[in-house]
Structure formats: structure tokens, C-alpha cells
Amino acid sequence: MAIVGGGIAGTWLLRLLSQQGYNAILLERNELGCGQTLASQGMIHGGLKYALTGLLSNESEAIAEMPFRWRNCLHSKEGEIDLRGTKILSNNYYMYSESKIGKLASFFASKALRGRIEKVAHDDKPEVFNQFKGLLYKLNDLVLNTESLLRELLSGLEDRVFKLECSDKTVKKIDRGYQLNLSDTKIETDTLINCSGNGTQSLLETLNISEFNIQNRPLKQIIVDAPQDLNMFAHCLTNLSSTEPRMTITTHQKKDRKIWYIGGQLATEGAHLSDDVLIQKAKAELKQCVSWLKPKEESMKILAIDRVEPHTKNQRKPDEAFAERAQDFIQCFPTKLTLTPNLGDKIMLLLDRPKHKGDVNSTHTRASVGVPPW
């Protein structure tokens, strides 16, 4: 079978299907991960950032077990996929607020959340919170280096990853499945799995497939040099006015310095603002959300990202990963990095038992892993 799209969904499925005995290949038009994966914050979370109303929801509970599944892969050869070589940027994630959080404090302390969140003692604060005076909670979440993750997923499978040429004739429908036209060979597959994200609409139109509707949800992430070169992995709840964290901050390495990569409510609402207006808004937000630090405002930049997902009513964020089959075509979206194992579960339910696994004899150009956009 063939997988189109080399982000986290496509690379995870290539690894999963290969170790389950399927004869699978992966095709990517650009560099692997260059769409939404390498532009993500790398968060593997358990959904509590979706429960800021003080109530557990379908969305928060669908994700609850994901950190445990990922940790099993990252720390044990017994995990569903061996990811022990993946670089972990942070083993914990935090929520903080300089203001009172009312009923949320009781909610965070409830038995229903035991093992998922805990209040941090003064002596256990990460360095970035040394001068912080307020409420600080630690989540059972983690942050991964997504470039490292992609390389680990592809290790040993490089000969099954091919560059997909920009042509409507590269993938062609035939009587029984699809024909893939590479530069030096033609490969026939009985099943095509589409994980191409931003390329989804184009592929559906090329193959005249009308069973799936998609939606785009844009956001604009903010990039700023890390103040005092400090690591920050946290959601800001100070004076919260939304069901989404005011800011979601992760820290990444950019050549010789660290940067903060900022999402959350600021990035969602900022999608409809000009870059100049958003930068001014981001400066004001940082002064309130990290008031004990002085971010390097002159370094601030904007990164626009277009999230592609299955269509939902009122363009709500999907609660789970998406995988549905229309005859010999499977359309899928992990919808969030953290839900990728959930996508694997859904895909396995849609497939017949694997046939004999064969080699792929082609000298066609291989696709390689890209680099983060910052």
C-alpha cells in the first residue's frame, strides 16, 4: 500500500504498517514534515488545556491517555513503536497564573485529575519561574523535538520513502487500486492512504473523490528570542478570558540561541490580524503574561500556519484523530500531534490482513527530513 504525505501521520503509519507486515511505501512532495509537523510546538499533552471551563469534555478525555502511550514508546522497547532515540525537549509541562483562578483550583485538585496535574512546591520551580509569584501547576505532558521524532520513525525505512513529483499524473486511478508513476518505475497499490495535510484538497480533486469534506483553521504563531536564554514550557492562565490558554509557550534551539514559540489564544485570534498589529498585541500580552521577565521584543516574528482537518460543525476542533475509508482510498488526519497513536488505531481497523512484504526496487529520488521553520 502507498501513503501520501510525509508528516507525523504518514511517517508514523509507515513505521506501524511496516512492523505489522504490510508492504508500504511513503511519498512526499516536499521535505518530510515541512507542512504542519515541523511547524508544531511538539507538545504531547493529555487534554487539560481543553478543560479550562472546569469540566472534562469529550475533547479533553479523548486525549487523556496519549502522554502515557507516548512515554511507553519513548522509554521502552515494548512500546507500540520504538522511539527511544527521540530527543525530548521537556519531560513536563506547566500551567501558571499570577491571578486567582477561582473554581479551577478546586478542579485541578479533584480526584478526577489525580496523576494528570499537581501543584508545584516553591523549591521545585523550573528556573524560568524563580522570580514568579503566583500559582504553578505541573502537567503529565511532554514536548518532543519533531525533527528528531521524524528521523526516528524513518530509521531503517529510508528506502521506502520517495519524492512525489508535482504532476497530476503521478498518482492515477486504475481498475484495482492506484498506479504511482515514479521516474524509473510504476508501482501499483491496492490501497492509497492520504495523509497529505495541505495537499489533501488537490489530491481529492485529482482522483475525483468527493466523500470527504475538509476545513482550514489558520493561526499565527509568534517567535521571540528566549529572555535570558531560559527554557519555558507552559500555558499562561493569568486573567484568563477564554476556554483556551492565553499563551502556550515552548522553547526551541535556533542555531546559537533559544527561541520561544508561542501559540494559544494569542495565535488563534491573531490569525485574523495583520502581522504588524499582531506583533504589537503580542508585546502587550507578554508584558502581562511574563511580567517578571523582559522578552527581547525586537526579535519578534510571525509564522502563519494553516491547519487542515476534517470538516466539523461550526469549524470546531475535532475531538479525535480521523480515518475513514471510501473503497480503496483512506483519508486521515491526526488532527493533533498528540493523537497520532489514536490515528494508528483507527487505520488498523480499516485494513485487511497484510500480504507478503516485498522490496521496492527503484532509484527514484528519496524524500528527506526538513528543518523547523524558525
Backbone torsions as a table, in degrees:
resi	resn	phi	psi	omega
1	MET	NA	160.8	-176.7
2	ALA	-121.2	138.6	176.7
3	ILE	-112.1	129.4	177.2
4	VAL	-107.0	123.2	179.0
5	GLY	113.0	113.8	-173.5
6	GLY	-105.3	40.1	171.5
7	GLY	-88.7	-158.0	-178.0
8	ILE	-62.2	-37.6	-179.0
9	ALA	-64.3	-50.7	-177.2
10	GLY	-65.4	-42.0	-178.1
11	THR	-71.1	-38.3	176.3
12	TRP	-62.0	-44.9	-178.3
13	LEU	-67.5	-37.1	176.9
14	LEU	-59.6	-46.2	178.6
15	ARG	-64.3	-47.4	-177.5
16	LEU	-62.5	-47.8	-177.6
17	LEU	-68.4	-37.9	179.5
18	SER	-63.0	-42.5	-179.0
19	GLN	-76.9	-12.8	174.2
20	GLN	-92.5	2.2	174.6
21	GLY	96.0	7.6	178.7
22	TYR	-82.5	147.0	176.8
23	ASN	-90.4	89.9	-171.2
24	ALA	-118.1	146.6	171.5
25	ILE	-129.4	162.2	-178.6
26	LEU	-125.9	134.8	177.6
27	LEU	-121.8	134.4	-179.5
28	GLU	-136.2	133.4	-176.7
29	ARG	-75.2	-35.3	-177.7
30	ASN	-115.6	-141.2	173.1
31	GLU	-87.2	148.1	-177.5
32	LEU	-62.1	128.1	177.6
33	GLY	84.2	1.8	-170.6
34	CYS	-75.6	-6.1	176.7
35	GLY	-85.4	-108.3	-175.5
36	GLN	-85.9	-24.3	-171.9
37	THR	-66.7	-55.2	-178.5
38	LEU	-71.7	-16.5	177.0
39	ALA	-91.9	1.1	178.9
40	SER	-81.6	170.0	179.3
41	GLN	-86.3	-5.2	177.5
42	GLY	77.3	17.1	-175.2
43	MET	-79.9	131.0	170.2
44	ILE	-110.9	100.9	-171.4
45	HIS	-122.3	163.1	-176.8
46	GLY	-102.1	15.5	169.7
47	GLY	90.5	-1.4	-177.3
48	LEU	-67.1	-21.9	177.0
49	LYS	-69.8	-10.6	175.2
50	TYR	-97.8	7.0	-176.9
51	ALA	-120.5	32.7	-175.7
52	LEU	-79.8	3.2	169.3
53	THR	-80.5	-10.4	-175.7
54	GLY	90.4	11.2	178.8
55	LEU	-131.5	140.8	174.4
56	LEU	-74.8	142.5	-176.4
57	SER	-127.6	172.9	175.7
58	ASN	-58.0	-39.5	-177.5
59	GLU	-66.4	-46.1	-178.3
60	SER	-69.0	-35.6	-176.5
61	GLU	-80.3	-26.8	176.8
62	ALA	-64.0	-24.4	-175.6
63	ILE	-101.5	-9.2	-168.2
64	ALA	-52.3	-40.8	-174.8
65	GLU	-85.6	-5.8	-172.7
66	MET	-61.3	-44.7	178.6
67	PRO	-57.9	-36.1	-179.9
68	PHE	-66.9	-41.8	179.4
69	ARG	-65.9	-42.4	179.1
70	TRP	-65.3	-43.2	-179.7
71	ARG	-61.2	-36.3	177.4
72	ASN	-62.0	-39.3	177.6
73	CYS	-70.0	-36.0	-174.5
74	LEU	-78.5	-24.2	-172.6
75	HIS	-120.2	-4.2	-176.4
76	SER	-141.3	139.9	176.0
77	LYS	-72.4	-7.0	178.3
78	GLU	-87.3	-2.8	178.5
79	GLY	-66.0	162.0	-177.0
80	GLU	-59.7	-31.3	171.6
81	ILE	-136.3	135.0	-177.9
82	ASP	-80.1	108.5	-178.8
83	LEU	-119.2	27.4	-173.3
84	ARG	-64.3	-18.7	179.1
85	GLY	-89.9	1.1	-177.6
86	THR	-75.5	138.0	179.4
87	LYS	-79.3	125.5	177.7
88	ILE	-98.4	122.1	-179.7
89	LEU	-78.3	-35.5	177.0
90	SER	-153.9	133.8	179.4
91	ASN	-84.2	-7.3	179.0
92	ASN	-139.8	161.3	174.2
93	TYR	-132.4	156.6	-172.8
94	TYR	-128.5	157.1	168.4
95	MET	-123.3	138.6	-178.9
96	TYR	-143.9	158.0	176.7
97	SER	-153.8	133.0	174.5
98	GLU	-84.6	-12.9	178.8
99	SER	-109.6	167.0	177.4
100	LYS	-66.5	147.4	-178.2
101	ILE	-114.8	11.3	172.1
102	GLY	55.7	-127.5	-176.0
103	LYS	-64.4	-21.0	179.3
104	LEU	-61.7	-31.9	179.9
105	ALA	-62.7	-43.3	177.7
106	SER	-67.3	-37.8	179.1
107	PHE	-63.4	-45.7	-179.8
108	PHE	-64.1	-26.7	-179.2
109	ALA	-90.9	-0.2	-175.0
110	SER	-72.6	157.6	179.3
111	LYS	-61.8	-30.6	-177.8
112	ALA	-61.8	-23.5	-176.7
113	LEU	-108.6	9.7	-178.9
114	ARG	-60.1	130.2	-178.8
115	GLY	90.3	-7.9	-178.6
116	ARG	-110.3	-22.3	-179.6
117	ILE	-155.5	142.9	177.8
118	GLU	-147.4	149.4	178.9
119	LYS	-73.9	139.3	-176.4
120	VAL	-93.6	128.7	176.1
121	ALA	-71.7	156.8	-176.4
122	HIS	-56.1	-40.8	-176.6
123	ASP	-74.3	-12.4	-177.4
124	ASP	-102.5	10.4	-178.4
125	LYS	-67.1	140.3	169.3
126	PRO	-63.9	158.9	-174.2
127	GLU	-55.9	-38.5	-176.4
128	VAL	-62.1	-21.0	-178.3
129	PHE	-101.8	14.4	-177.7
130	ASN	-56.5	-40.8	-177.8
131	GLN	-97.1	5.0	-177.7
132	PHE	-79.5	135.2	176.7
133	LYS	-123.7	103.0	-177.9
134	GLY	173.3	-161.0	-179.1
135	LEU	-90.6	134.2	-179.9
136	LEU	-135.2	128.3	179.9
137	TYR	-123.3	146.8	176.4
138	LYS	-108.6	130.7	179.3
139	LEU	-100.7	156.8	174.9
140	ASN	-85.2	49.2	-178.3
141	ASP	-115.5	165.9	179.4
142	LEU	-146.3	168.5	-179.1
143	VAL	-130.0	130.9	-177.7
144	LEU	-110.0	152.9	168.1
145	ASN	-79.1	108.7	-171.7
146	THR	-69.1	-29.5	175.8
147	GLU	-64.3	-44.4	177.2
148	SER	-63.0	-39.7	179.2
149	LEU	-61.0	-46.2	179.8
150	LEU	-61.9	-43.3	-179.5
151	ARG	-63.6	-37.3	179.6
152	GLU	-68.6	-40.4	178.4
153	LEU	-63.8	-32.2	-176.0
154	LEU	-92.8	-7.2	-176.7
155	SER	-57.2	121.7	-179.0
156	GLY	86.3	-6.3	-179.3
157	LEU	-115.5	13.5	-175.3
158	GLU	-58.4	-29.5	-178.5
159	ASP	-77.8	1.4	178.4
160	ARG	-113.4	15.1	-178.6
161	VAL	-120.1	119.7	-173.3
162	PHE	-123.8	151.1	175.3
163	LYS	-75.2	127.3	178.8
164	LEU	-93.2	116.4	-177.2
165	GLU	-72.0	149.6	-177.9
166	CYS	-78.7	82.5	-179.6
167	SER	-152.8	140.0	178.0
168	ASP	-66.6	-15.5	-177.4
169	LYS	-95.5	-0.9	-178.9
170	THR	-64.9	-41.7	176.5
171	VAL	-115.7	121.7	-174.3
172	LYS	-130.2	136.2	177.4
173	LYS	-76.0	133.9	174.7
174	ILE	-126.1	178.9	-174.7
175	ASP	-55.5	-46.5	-179.1
176	ARG	-119.5	80.7	178.2
177	GLY	103.4	-136.0	-173.3
178	TYR	-140.7	151.7	175.8
179	GLN	-111.8	128.3	178.9
180	LEU	-105.4	118.4	-176.5
181	ASN	-98.3	96.8	175.0
182	LEU	-89.9	172.2	-173.0
183	SER	-62.5	-34.1	-174.1
184	ASP	-118.4	2.1	-177.6
185	THR	-162.1	164.0	173.9
186	LYS	-118.1	131.1	-179.1
187	ILE	-117.3	131.2	176.4
188	GLU	-104.4	137.3	-179.8
189	THR	-131.8	140.8	179.9
190	ASP	-83.2	-14.4	-179.5
191	THR	-140.2	133.9	177.0
192	LEU	-116.9	124.8	178.6
193	ILE	-108.5	120.0	-176.8
194	ASN	-99.2	116.0	177.0
195	CYS	-123.9	27.3	-165.7
196	SER	-83.0	4.5	173.5
197	GLY	55.7	-111.7	-177.6
198	ASN	-65.4	-17.3	177.3
199	GLY	-90.6	3.5	-174.2
200	THR	-61.8	-49.9	-175.5
201	GLN	-60.6	-42.3	179.7
202	SER	-61.9	-43.8	-179.3
203	LEU	-67.7	-40.9	178.4
204	LEU	-61.0	-41.3	179.5
205	GLU	-68.8	-41.1	179.6
206	THR	-60.0	-38.9	-176.6
207	LEU	-95.2	5.2	179.1
208	ASN	55.2	45.0	177.8
209	ILE	-103.4	121.5	-173.5
210	SER	-117.4	6.7	-175.5
211	GLU	-75.4	-14.6	-172.6
212	PHE	-119.7	134.6	175.2
213	ASN	-112.6	138.0	-177.2
214	ILE	-122.6	165.1	176.4
215	GLN	-135.9	153.4	176.2
216	ASN	-112.0	130.7	175.8
217	ARG	-124.1	102.2	-176.1
218	PRO	-78.8	156.0	168.8
219	LEU	-151.4	163.1	176.7
220	LYS	-125.7	110.7	178.2
221	GLN	-82.1	153.5	-179.5
222	ILE	-110.6	135.9	177.6
223	ILE	-117.3	129.1	179.5
224	VAL	-146.6	144.1	177.2
225	ASP	-58.7	138.1	-178.5
226	ALA	-66.7	123.8	178.8
227	PRO	-61.9	131.3	-179.7
228	GLN	56.0	21.7	179.5
229	ASP	58.3	32.3	-177.1
230	LEU	-89.2	144.4	174.4
231	ASN	-81.3	133.4	175.3
232	MET	-132.4	123.8	174.8
233	PHE	-133.2	89.0	-170.1
234	ALA	-160.9	155.0	170.6
235	HIS	-101.2	133.5	176.1
236	CYS	-93.8	124.4	177.8
237	LEU	-112.6	8.2	-178.0
238	THR	-58.2	125.3	-179.8
239	ASN	48.7	48.2	-176.4
240	LEU	-61.1	130.7	-179.3
241	SER	-125.1	13.4	-174.8
242	SER	-144.9	171.6	174.3
243	THR	-86.8	5.3	179.9
244	GLU	-118.1	143.0	177.0
245	PRO	-53.4	143.3	-178.6
246	ARG	-62.0	-41.0	172.9
247	MET	-141.4	145.8	170.8
248	THR	-123.7	114.4	-170.6
249	ILE	-114.9	130.1	170.2
250	THR	-125.7	160.8	-177.1
251	THR	-118.3	135.2	-176.9
252	HIS	-138.4	158.9	-179.2
253	GLN	-92.5	129.5	175.0
254	LYS	-123.5	98.7	-177.1
255	LYS	53.0	-109.7	-173.1
256	ASP	-98.8	12.2	-179.6
257	ARG	-146.9	166.4	177.9
258	LYS	-98.0	147.6	174.7
259	ILE	-125.7	151.3	169.4
260	TRP	-95.6	134.6	179.6
261	TYR	-113.9	117.4	-166.1
262	ILE	-115.8	124.6	174.5
263	GLY	-121.2	-148.6	-179.3
264	GLY	89.0	-158.9	-177.3
265	GLN	-56.9	-38.0	179.8
266	LEU	-58.9	-44.0	-178.3
267	ALA	-73.2	-35.2	-179.9
268	THR	-68.4	-50.7	-180.0
269	GLU	-70.5	-27.7	-179.3
270	GLY	-72.3	-13.7	-179.5
271	ALA	-59.8	-24.5	-176.8
272	HIS	-102.8	10.9	178.7
273	LEU	-109.6	156.7	172.6
274	SER	-69.3	158.7	-179.0
275	ASP	-59.5	-41.1	-179.0
276	ASP	-63.0	-43.9	179.8
277	VAL	-66.8	-40.6	-179.5
278	LEU	-65.2	-39.2	179.0
279	ILE	-62.1	-41.9	177.5
280	GLN	-64.4	-40.0	177.7
281	LYS	-65.6	-41.2	-179.9
282	ALA	-63.4	-39.9	177.9
283	LYS	-61.2	-44.2	179.8
284	ALA	-65.6	-40.4	-179.5
285	GLU	-65.8	-41.6	179.8
286	LEU	-62.8	-36.6	179.5
287	LYS	-63.8	-29.9	179.3
288	GLN	-89.0	-36.7	-173.3
289	CYS	-84.6	-27.4	175.6
290	VAL	-130.5	58.5	-172.1
291	SER	-65.2	-20.9	-178.9
292	TRP	-85.2	-2.3	179.6
293	LEU	-123.2	169.6	177.6
294	LYS	-126.2	89.5	178.1
295	PRO	-61.0	151.1	-178.4
296	LYS	-84.1	83.4	-171.4
297	GLU	-59.6	-30.4	-176.4
298	GLU	-66.7	-16.8	-179.1
299	SER	-91.8	-0.1	-170.9
300	MET	-67.1	134.2	177.3
301	LYS	-136.0	164.4	-178.9
302	ILE	-117.0	138.4	174.3
303	LEU	-123.8	113.9	179.6
304	ALA	-84.8	133.8	179.6
305	ILE	-131.2	139.4	178.4
306	ASP	-112.5	107.0	178.6
307	ARG	-80.7	130.3	-179.4
308	VAL	-112.3	126.5	-172.1
309	GLU	-143.1	168.3	171.5
310	PRO	-66.5	145.6	-178.0
311	HIS	-64.8	135.1	175.7
312	THR	-130.7	160.7	178.7
313	LYS	-62.4	131.8	-179.5
314	ASN	59.8	22.5	179.4
315	GLN	53.7	36.5	174.6
316	ARG	-67.6	153.1	174.5
317	LYS	-66.2	131.8	178.4
318	PRO	-61.3	145.5	-178.8
319	ASP	-78.1	-30.5	-174.8
320	GLU	-132.4	172.9	170.5
321	ALA	-65.1	159.6	-176.5
322	PHE	-121.7	128.6	173.0
323	ALA	-151.6	118.3	177.9
324	GLU	-138.0	150.1	-175.7
325	ARG	-112.4	138.5	171.6
326	ALA	-125.9	94.1	-176.1
327	GLN	59.3	-112.1	-176.1
328	ASP	-99.7	17.9	-179.1
329	PHE	-123.3	130.3	177.4
330	ILE	-117.9	124.5	177.3
331	GLN	-103.2	131.1	179.8
332	CYS	-143.6	154.7	173.4
333	PHE	-143.7	132.2	173.0
334	PRO	-72.6	-22.0	-177.1
335	THR	67.5	-32.7	174.2
336	LYS	-148.3	145.6	178.4
337	LEU	-52.1	-44.5	-175.8
338	THR	-61.7	-24.8	-176.7
339	LEU	-89.2	7.6	-177.4
340	THR	-57.4	-42.7	175.7
341	PRO	-60.4	-34.3	176.6
342	ASN	-64.0	-36.5	175.0
343	LEU	-63.4	-43.4	177.7
344	GLY	-57.3	-42.0	177.4
345	ASP	-57.8	-46.0	-176.2
346	LYS	-67.4	-39.1	179.5
347	ILE	-63.4	-44.3	-177.6
348	MET	-60.2	-30.5	178.7
349	LEU	-73.4	-17.2	-176.9
350	LEU	-95.9	-5.0	-172.3
351	LEU	-106.9	148.5	170.6
352	ASP	-75.5	171.7	178.4
353	ARG	-64.2	146.4	-176.3
354	PRO	-68.0	146.1	173.2
355	LYS	-90.2	-177.9	179.9
356	HIS	-58.5	131.9	-179.7
357	LYS	-80.9	127.7	-177.4
358	GLY	-117.4	172.7	177.3
359	ASP	-87.5	160.6	175.6
360	VAL	-114.0	111.5	-177.9
361	ASN	-98.3	97.0	-179.2
362	SER	-155.2	140.6	174.5
363	THR	-99.9	11.0	180.0
364	HIS	-56.9	148.3	-177.0
365	THR	-54.7	130.0	176.8
366	ARG	-82.8	150.4	174.5
367	ALA	-87.9	147.0	-179.3
368	SER	-121.3	160.5	-178.9
369	VAL	-70.4	136.8	178.9
370	GLY	-83.7	-167.3	178.7
371	VAL	-124.6	153.7	179.0
372	PRO	-58.2	149.4	-174.5
373	PRO	-71.4	-10.3	177.7
374	TRP	-89.3	NA	NA
